[in-house]
């Protein structure tokens, strides 16, 4: 089992940047695929990005491609989501998540979320 804790959220103006962190504890972080998801009020949770165990395979949602960068530092048991050129529609609670294998459909482990608010 792994425990996840997001941090780094806040309020920024449109066009600004934030870097979210996902600190993992428990089982070694490099045992898991890491994903980022977000959920805005009244909307379903949506996929943002995912990165495999070694960090050499990455997927992004079309809505964030070119603006967001997912990365991980396995030595520090931490994942990151660098968010640039933020838009008001990026406003959401952002969650990090983990699953054991890339081909698993569902993420088993989730953090508590961190709020990102982008003002116009």
Buried (B, 14 or more C-beta within 10 A) or exposed (E): EBBBBBBBBEEBEEEBEBBBBBBBEBBEBBBBBBBBBBBBEEEEBEBBBBBBBEBEEEBBBEBBEEBBBBBBEBEEBBBBBBBBEBBEEBBBBBBBBBBBEEEEEEBEBBBEBBEBBBEE
